[in-house]
Amino acid sequence: MISLLIGTNRPDSNTARVARHIVDLYSALGEPVHVIDLAQLPPDSFQGSSYATKSPAVQAAGDAVLQSRGLIVVTPEYNGSFPGALKYFIDLLPFPAAFERRPVVFIGLAAGEWGGLRPVEQLQAIFSYRNAHIYPERVFIPGVYKVLGPDGRIQDERILARLTRQASGFLKFVRSLPPAPSINRTAVCSWSLQPASPAELLSSLSGTGVRALQLHLDPLREQPVVWADTARLCAQQGVRLVSGMMTTVGEDYSTLDTIRVTGGVVPDATWEQNWKNFEANARIAVHLGLRLVTLHAGFLPHDESDPSFAKLLERIGRIADLFAMHGLEISFETGQEDAPSLRQFLTRLNRGNVGVNFDPANMLLYDKGDPVAALRTLAPWIRQVHLKDARRTQTPGTWGEEVVVGTGEVDWSAFFDTLNEIDFRGNLCFEREAGTQRVADVADGREYIEKLRG
């Protein structure tokens, strides 16, 4: 989630008009923006007592900053500086977490000829002190009353071009950096909640206590009318989209034997349609501003002399190159082969944008080894982790049992210790694919993990 901070609490301000146009520019680039408007905070937000007890509105605005991948600050110039309300709001934010290693970009505006240069330079000093990652390309809007048309839109084409160039560059800057330390990296896999619409998805998500999603892309491709507002509604409610997921045509998880035959990109009969779906999903992921998409590749041969090894190597290489062309990474889920075999395949594939979506429960469900040992084996490739638990089968050749996180055989204490050892910085997504009370199950898993991690 990218957030935009309107740096004044003056009602009906030119700053807010400029900010609305900037939101549209980012939307056109496929990046929804969450707006923090100081004019919308209640008057008691700016009382001295707020230092001790923050109002719910200030708390919510602060939480939005803490969870933002990047922050756009739009400030006017008041008396050679920036508004006191903006300084007050900054002082109310958690120190140092609010700006620590968070990408920030500045836009200044003023009635005079310098276009907010002085407040932006003063803000840069403050944000540098707070260890923000400052994007160097600033935009200044002088003579703002002449720049805005009767409809409140920016009508100067040169300024619009500069703002568009800044937005495009800032998004690349944000995506090149690891998440800020304050960002809660926990998310929920959208398909676990079995939603029929974006509204239903967000309603179910609220019951889990998690505010981020790994989004199933196939519904957006198959039902574009139903799911068209997904990004906007998520941004409106402060829900981050951390990655995407896609399935392949004809997958049958009835038994281990059926998924071996039908899973991933193994079957020739479904390859052509899968390729078309991959092309469409890649475009959707870019439009949503995602960087990572995950999928099951299918059962990978252990022996390079197996004729299907070369076929899968070629197909997965094509998929990797397709997503790389769109600036995307892809990751394959663990479980359908043991960790050494997957490592061997990834080494042979040799694509920089290909990684692993590590699912410890799948190692147990498919009976493919110890999850913690596998974590170490695959460490260089791990881009994302699924928080899912299971019990290993007692009957070889059959499925294990998926259970609520914290009630199965995954050694979560050792698992998180190992994630720290390998310096894992990706997202942790709860996945629940069984049971009839999935919202409650995810909430229980979240509580377990939070207590475990202190």
N, C-alpha and C positions, 0 to 999 in steps of 0.2 A: 504494500500500500504506500503510495506517495501522498503526503499531506501538503496542503497549502495554507499558510498562516496569513490572514489579513491583518496587517499591523496597526490598526486603529479601531477604537470603539465608537467613532463618530457615525451616527446613523446615515444611511444613504450616501456613503462616501464615494469619491472617485476611485479610491483604492479598491473598494469592493467591485466597482464596475470593471476595472482593469483585471481584477482577479477572476471574475466570471469568464472573461474572454480567454484568459490563460488556461483555465480549466478546459475550455473547448479545444484549445490547441493540443493539449495533452491527450484529450479524448480522441482527436483525429489521428494521433500517433499510437492509439491502442492502449493508452494508460489512463485508467480512471483515477481521479484525484479526490481525496477526502478534504473538505474545506473546514478550517477552524477560523471562525469569524468572531473576533473579539466583541463586535457590536451585538452579537447574539447572547453573550454572557449576561446573566442578571446583575443588577447594580451592586449587590452585596459581594460580588466576586472581587471587587476592587477596594474593599475595606481592609483596614489594618488587621482585623481579626482573621483574615484569610491565610495569613502566614502560619497560624497555629491550626486552624480548622478550615480546610478547603471545601468550598461548596461542591455539590455533586457535578455541576456544570464544569467547573474548573478541573475537577478530578477526571472527568470524561475527556476533556480537551488534552490534559496532560497524558492520559493513557494513549490517546491517539498519536501524540508525538513519540512516545516511547516505543510504539509498535510500527512506526513509519520507516520504510526502507530509505526514504529521502524526504527532504523538507524544502519547500519553496516558500521564501519569505518575500512578501510584497509590502513595501513600506512607503508612506508619504514622508515628506519633509515638513516638520513643524519647528519653527524657531531655530533653524540650523541644525536640527537633530531629528530623532525619531520620536513618535508619540510616547508619552509617559505610560499609557496603558500597555504598550508593547513591552516596555522595560519591566513594568509590574508583573506582567504575565510570565516573562522570562524568569524573574526572581521567584515565582511560585513553582516553577518546574523543578523536578528532582535533580540534585547535583551529585555527581557529574553525569548521571545516566541520560538526561534528556538529549544532549548533543554529542556525547562521547562517541567518536568514530562514526557519526551519522553524516551522510552526504547532504550538503545544504547549498542552495543557489539563491541569489538575491536579485530583486527587481525594485528599482526606486522610481518614484514619480514626484513631480513638484510643479507648481505654477511657474516657477522661475526657469532660467536657462540651463541650470546644472542638473535638473532631472533627478534629484534625490541622491546625488553623489555623496554628500556629507553623511546622511543617516546610514547609507549602505556601508561606507567605510568604517563608521563607528560600530555598526553591527558586526562587521567582519572581525574587528578586534575582539569583541565579546565572544563570538563563536569560536575564534581561534583559541582564546583562553580556555574555552570549554572543550577543546580538542575535537571540534567538528572537522569533517573532510569538506573543505570549501571548494566548490566548483568555480574556476577563475573567470568564466565569461559572465559578466554582469550586464544587465540592460537598464538603461536610464531613460526615463520618459519626461522630457522637458515640456513646458507649456501644455500641461495635461488638459486644460480646458479647451484648447484648440485641437488636441489630438482625438478627443472623444466626440463622436457624433451625437445627434439628438437621441439616438436609441441607446446611448451609453457604450457603444462599441468603438474599438480603436479603428480609426479610419486612415491612419498614416501607414502606407504600405511598407515603408522602410523599417518602421518600428515593428510591424508585424513580422517581417522577414527576420529581424534580429531575435524576436521572441521565439519564433519557430526554430531557428537554428540553435538557440540556447536550450530549448526544451529537448530537441533531438540529442544534443550533446550531453545534457544532464542525465537523460535516461541511460545512455551508454555508460556514463560515469558511475551511476548507481549500480548498474548490473555488473560492473567490473569489480566491485568491492564486496567483501564478506559482510554479512548482516551486522548491524551495530549490536554491541553486547546487550543492550536493554531489550532487544526484540525477543519476545517469547516465541521460540521456534517450534512450539507444539501446534499441530493442526489435526484435522479430522478428514478422512477420505470421504468425499461426498456420497459415493455409492453405498457406503455402509449405512447411511441414513435412509436409503430407498425413497428419495423425494420424487414427486411428480411435477414439481415446478420450482423456480428459484425461491418463491415465497415460502413454500413448504420446507425447502432445504434450510433456509435461514432460521425458520421457526424451530426446527429440530436441532439445529446447531446450538441455538441459545440454551437448550436444555443440557448440553454437554459441559458447559463452562469453558469451552475453547472458542477462540475468535479468529480462526484461520482455517483454510480449506485446501486440500488437494482435490482438484476438480476433475470429474469424469467428463471428457471432451465429447464422447460419442453422442450423448443427448443433444448437445449444442449443434452437432452436425445433422443429426437425424430429425430434430424438432426445433428448427431455428426460430420459429415464431414463439413457441412456448418459452424458450430459454434466452431470448434476445436481450433481456434486461439484467442478466446475471451479474455482469461486471458492475453496472451502475448501482444495483441494489446492494451489492456487497460493499462497494465504496461508501454508499450512503449510510450503511450501518457499521462502518469501521471494521469490516471483515476482510482479511487479507487472503489473496490467492497465492499460494506458495509454489504450486506446480500443477501439472496436468497428468491425466492417465488415459490410456485408450486400450480397448480390448481388440481381439481379432475375431474374424467371422467364424461362426460355427464351433466355438469352443464348448466342449462337453465335459464338465467336471464330475460326472456321475461316479466314475471310478478312476483309479490311477491308469488303467489301461485305456479308457476312452480319452482322457486328456492327453495321454502320450501320443495318440493318433491325431487328435483334432487341435491340439494347442498351438498357439503362436503362429509363426510363419512357416511351420513344417509342411502342412498339406499343400500340394500343388493346386488342388481344385479351388482353393480360396485365395490363392496368392494375388491374382489380378485385382480382385475386389479389395483385398487388404491394402494393396499399394495405393489405390484410389483414396481409400479412407485415410491412409497416412498422409497423403498430400493435403487433403482437406483439413485434417486435424492440425497439421503443422501451421497452416494459415490461421486457424482459430487460436492456437497458442500464441502466435505472434500478436494477433489483435488484442488478446487479453494481457499482453505484457509479461507472459511467462518465460522462464528460461529453461525449464526442465520438464520433460514428458516421460512417463514410465509405461512399461508394458511387459508382458510375458513373451519371451522369444520362442518358448516351446522347449522340448527336451533336446539338449545339445549332445551330439555324439561324443563319447569319451575318447574314441580312437580316430586319429586324423586320417587313417586309411579307409574309414567308413565313407562310402560315396556321398552320404547325406551331409558329411562335414563340410565339404567344399560348397555344396549347394547353400547351406545355411550361412557359411562365411560370406558368400557372394550376396545373398539377400540382405543380411544384417548390415553388411558394408554399404549397400545401396540406401538402406533406411538411414544409416548414420550420415551419409553424405547429403541426403535430402534434408535432414534436420539441420545439419551444419550450414547448408546454404541459407537457411532461415535464421541463423544465429542461435540455434537451440541445441541443448544437450538432451540425450536420451539415456535412460537407465533401465536395465533389465532386472526383474525380480529374481531373488534367490529361491532355491528350494527344489527345483526340478532336476538339478544335478548337484553333486557335492562341490564344495568350494574349490578344491584343486582343479577340477575339470573346468569350472567356470573361469578360473584365473587363467588356465591354459588357453581357453578360447579367446578371452579378451586380449591376452598378449599377442596371440596370432592375428586377431582382428586389427589391432594397432590403429585405433581411431581416437583422437584426443577428446572428442565430444561424447564418448560412450562410457557409461559408468554402471554402477550397481545400485538398485533400490533394495536395501538389505532388509529382509523380513525374517526375524528369528523364528517365528512360529512355523513358517514354511519349511525350515530345516527339519522341524519335528514332524510336521504333517506328512512330508514326503519321505521321512526317515533318511535324511541325507547328512547326518553328522551333528556335531556339537555346535550350537549357534555362536558361542563365545570364541571358540577356536576358529570358526569360519570367518568371524568378524576380523580377526587378525590376518587371516590369509588374504582376504579381499580388501584390506584397508586402503590401498592406493586408489581403488576404483569407487569407493562408497560415496554416493552423492546425496542419498536420502535414506531414512530409516522408517520402516513401518513398526509401530508399537502394536504388536499382536502376540497372543500367547496361545499355547497348545499343549496337549499331552501326546506323547509318541504312541503310535499304534502298538498293540500287543500281538497283532496278527500280520506278519509280513505280507506285503502286497496290497494292503488296504490302507485307507486314510486313517490318520490320527484324528484327534478331537480338538477343534478350536474352542477356547474358553476365554473368559474375561481376563484381561491383563492383571497379573498378580496372583492368579489361581492355577496356573499351569506349571510347566517344567522349565520355562526360561529362567535362568538365574539373573534376574534384573540387576541386582547389585553388581555382580561381576560384569554384566553387559555394559552398564553405564561407566564403570571404572575403565573398561577397555575403550569405550568411545572417547573418554578423556585422554587415555594413553595415546591413541592414534590421532588426537587433535581434530576430531570430527566437528565440523561447523555447519552442517546441513540441517534440514528440518526433520522433525520427528512426528510422523502422522499416524494417529490412531486408526486402525482398520478393524472392523468387526463384520464378519461375513456369515455369522450364524446367530441363532437366537431370535426371539420375538420382541425383545426390549432393548434394542440396540442403543438408543439414546442413553438410557440408564446404565447400560454396560460400559459405554464410553466414559460417562461421568464417573463411574466407579473406578475405571482404569486410570483416569486422570488423577483422582484423589490418591490412589495407590502410588503412582509415580511421583506426585508432588511430595508426599510424606517420605518416600524413599530417598528423594534427592534433597530433602530438607528445605 
